[in-house]
Amino acid sequence: MPRPSTADRIALESRRVVKVYSVLARVYDDVFDWVLGPGRRVAMARLPIHTGQRVLEIGVGTGLTLPLYPRDCRLTGVDISEEMLEQAHDRAEGLNLREVDLRLMDARRLDFPDGTFDHVVAPYVISVLPEPRRVMEEALRVCKPGGTLAVLNHFHSPNGVMRRLESWMSPVSQWIGFRLDVPAEVVTGTPGLSVASSERVNVFGLWQLIVLRRAD
């Protein structure tokens, strides 16, 4: 039996992600918010979002970050899962957020012109979607020159033992929505971006918040 092509494999991974999160949408907040919420709050504290600025959240999910944004910014959130977005719409409605635009969209093909946003936020999405480098390229493209990108994610450990364990567990973790073996260089090595800060967040510091700037 012939091995699937790269395009077929990526398409299969994309369908798997959509399927996994269509199920997780029902329980995502209860299962993940207590673990991942602190990182979201730190990210918002680090972003210099000013009145009227445009912000894009890639992987807005159920909208857990929505109440943390300044109400006077112009926020757009995209996600690949329709079920997750339904939860985000309900949350935005409950918070009476009228300046929030939520769209079903693949982060590898963002339907926005170049340089649309002052800030781009990618919480816990780089290790979820296939082609993470392409996601970063798209995030860079839609960010204005001089703008900020904030990436929250678990990255492959530099510790040899942990690194091997994560590599071994990653094929299993994919079935609950994420990979464990994505290297930080996928984010920090994106041409056109410079690292402004990096810090450990969440339980035991197992996740990392990387804030980057796009060159003017």
C-alpha positions, 0 to 999 in steps of 0.5 A: 500500500503506497504511503500517503503524500505530504498533502494527504497527511496534512489534510488528514491531520486537519480533519482530525483536529476539527473532529477532536475539537468538535468533541472537546468543545463541550468540556474544554472550559472545565478541563483546560481553563484551570491549567491554561488560564494563568498563561492567558492572563500573563499574556494580556498583561504583557501586550501593549494594546491601546484604544482602537487598535486591531487585535487578532486571536488565532485559535480563539476556541471557546472564547476564554480570553475574550473577557481579558481584552480591553473593551476599547480594542477592535478584536477579531477571533478565528478558529477552525472548529465551528463547535468551539466558535459557537461557545465563543459567540455565546460568551461574547454575547453574555459579556455584551462584547459588540466589537468582537468579530468571530470567524471560522477560519484556518490559521494557515490561510488567514483571509485578511490583507497584509498588515491588518492587525496591531497585535496577533495573539496565538494561545495554545494553537501552534502545537495543535494545527499541522504546519506550525511554521505556516501558521507563524508566517501567516501571523507575521503577514497580517501583523502591521510593521512594528506590531506585536505577536504573543505566542503561548504554547508548550514546546519540546523540552531542552532536557534530554530525558523529557525530550525523548518522553515528549517525542514518544508521547506526541503521537498519543497526545495528538488524539486529545488535540495537541503535539508535545514535540514542537520546537520553540524555534518554530516561533523564535526562528520566524524571519522578520520577527525578533523576540522581545521577551520569553517566560514560563507560565502555568503549572510547573512552568511547562508552557512558555509565553513568547512575545515577538515584534515585527520589524518596522 
